[in-house]
Amino acid sequence: METPKRILVPTDFSESAEKALDYALMLAHEFDAELYLLHIISDIDHHAIDYSLTESMVKQYRETSFNNSKEKMGNEIKKRPETKDMKVITEIRIGHPYQEILNVTEQKKIDLIVISTHGRSAFIHQIMGSVAERVLRGAKCPILLMRF
């Protein structure tokens, strides 16, 4: 395996995702790699009709979610002083988490994905499946699957 130069860390801001970020930062520092921190806001368009959501309600959800996510990402970086010495790129997207992770992996030519396995509850895992599992099946680069 070649030394990674671009490391992707998807985050849902859970405790396990924070631990995965810490590990990825250590790797990025060790390998002098760029770190991509990615958060995906789940797309609710397909639920809008089911729940009688208006276009303005969906727009408000997106704006609020984006602003909250941007603030959280900024806080994740601020509380880690080691990020000052490395290139950290943050991105927020709207869509299906596993699909967007795979899209970013290809678009940014990611060499390594560091992802935690426990971001959601067991109940939601049973309904929706695991994002980490889907990324593992679809990724074309090495994945470091972190279990905490």
C-alpha positions as CSV (number, residue, x, y, z in Angstrom):
1,M,0.0,0.0,0.0
2,E,1.3,3.4,-0.9
3,T,1.5,6.2,1.7
4,P,-1.9,8.0,1.7
5,K,-1.7,11.7,0.6
6,R,-5.5,12.4,0.9
7,I,-7.4,11.0,3.8
8,L,-11.2,11.3,4.1
9,V,-13.0,11.3,7.4
10,P,-16.8,11.3,7.2
11,T,-18.4,12.6,10.4
12,D,-21.9,12.7,11.9
13,F,-20.4,14.5,14.9
14,S,-20.9,11.4,17.1
15,E,-18.4,10.4,19.7
16,S,-17.1,7.5,17.6
17,A,-16.7,9.8,14.6
18,E,-14.7,12.2,16.8
19,K,-12.4,9.4,17.7
20,A,-12.0,8.4,14.1
21,L,-11.1,12.0,13.3
22,D,-8.4,12.0,16.0
23,Y,-6.9,8.8,14.5
24,A,-7.0,10.2,11.0
25,L,-5.3,13.4,12.2
26,M,-2.5,11.3,13.6
27,L,-2.2,9.5,10.3
28,A,-2.3,12.7,8.3
29,H,0.4,14.2,10.4
30,E,2.6,11.1,10.2
31,F,2.2,10.9,6.4
32,D,2.1,14.6,5.7
33,A,-1.3,14.0,4.1
34,E,-4.3,16.3,3.3
35,L,-7.3,15.6,5.5
36,Y,-10.8,15.9,4.1
37,L,-13.5,16.2,6.8
38,L,-16.9,15.5,5.3
39,H,-20.4,15.8,6.7
40,I,-23.5,14.8,4.8
41,I,-26.9,16.3,5.5
42,S,-29.5,13.7,4.8
43,D,-31.7,14.7,1.8
44,I,-35.4,14.9,2.9
45,D,-36.8,15.6,-0.6
46,H,-38.2,12.1,-1.0
47,H,-40.0,12.5,2.3
48,A,-41.5,15.9,1.6
49,I,-44.7,14.7,0.1
50,D,-45.1,12.0,2.8
51,Y,-45.0,14.5,5.6
52,S,-46.7,17.4,3.7
53,L,-43.5,19.5,3.8
54,T,-43.6,22.7,1.7
55,E,-40.8,23.8,-0.4
56,S,-40.0,26.6,2.1
57,M,-39.9,24.1,5.0
58,V,-37.4,21.9,3.1
59,K,-35.4,25.0,2.3
60,Q,-35.4,26.1,5.9
61,Y,-34.3,22.6,7.0
62,R,-31.4,22.7,4.6
63,E,-30.3,26.1,5.6
64,T,-30.5,25.4,9.3
65,S,-28.8,22.0,8.9
66,F,-26.0,23.5,6.8
67,N,-25.4,26.4,9.3
68,N,-25.4,24.0,12.3
69,S,-23.1,21.6,10.5
70,K,-20.7,24.3,9.5
71,E,-20.5,25.5,13.1
72,K,-19.9,22.0,14.4
73,M,-17.1,21.3,11.8
74,G,-15.4,24.6,12.8
75,N,-15.6,23.5,16.4
76,E,-14.1,20.1,15.6
77,I,-11.1,21.8,13.9
78,K,-10.7,24.5,16.6
79,K,-10.4,22.1,19.5
80,R,-7.6,20.2,17.7
81,P,-4.5,22.5,17.7
82,E,-2.6,20.0,15.5
83,T,-4.7,21.0,12.6
84,K,-2.8,24.3,12.3
85,D,0.2,22.5,10.9
86,M,-1.7,20.5,8.2
87,K,-4.1,21.0,5.3
88,V,-7.6,20.3,6.4
89,I,-10.5,20.7,4.0
90,T,-14.0,20.7,5.2
91,E,-17.1,20.0,3.1
92,I,-20.8,19.7,3.7
93,R,-23.1,18.0,1.2
94,I,-26.7,17.1,1.0
95,G,-27.7,13.6,-0.1
96,H,-27.4,10.0,0.9
97,P,-24.4,9.7,3.2
98,Y,-22.8,6.6,1.7
99,Q,-23.3,7.8,-1.9
100,E,-21.8,11.2,-1.1
101,I,-18.9,9.6,0.7
102,L,-18.2,7.5,-2.4
103,N,-18.6,10.5,-4.7
104,V,-16.1,12.6,-2.7
105,T,-13.7,9.6,-2.7
106,E,-13.6,9.6,-6.5
107,Q,-13.8,13.3,-7.1
108,K,-11.0,14.2,-4.6
109,K,-8.9,11.1,-5.5
110,I,-8.9,10.0,-1.8
111,D,-6.2,7.4,-0.9
112,L,-7.7,6.3,2.5
113,I,-11.1,6.6,4.2
114,V,-11.1,6.5,8.0
115,I,-14.7,5.9,9.2
116,S,-16.3,4.8,12.5
117,T,-18.8,2.0,12.6
118,H,-21.1,3.4,15.3
119,G,-22.7,6.7,14.6
120,R,-26.3,5.7,14.7
121,S,-28.4,3.7,17.1
122,A,-28.9,0.0,16.6
123,F,-32.6,0.5,15.8
124,I,-31.8,2.9,13.0
125,H,-29.1,0.6,11.8
126,Q,-31.7,-2.2,11.4
127,I,-33.9,0.1,9.4
128,M,-31.4,1.9,7.2
129,G,-28.3,-0.3,7.2
130,S,-24.9,0.9,8.1
131,V,-23.3,3.8,6.2
132,A,-19.9,2.2,7.0
133,E,-21.0,-1.1,5.5
134,R,-22.2,0.5,2.3
135,V,-19.0,2.5,1.9
136,L,-16.9,-0.6,2.6
137,R,-18.7,-2.4,-0.3
138,G,-18.5,0.5,-2.7
139,A,-15.1,2.1,-2.1
140,K,-12.2,1.7,-4.5
141,C,-9.6,2.7,-2.0
142,P,-8.4,1.3,1.3
143,I,-10.7,1.9,4.3
144,L,-9.8,2.0,7.9
145,L,-12.9,1.0,9.8
146,M,-12.8,2.2,13.4
147,R,-14.8,0.4,16.0
148,F,-15.1,2.0,19.5
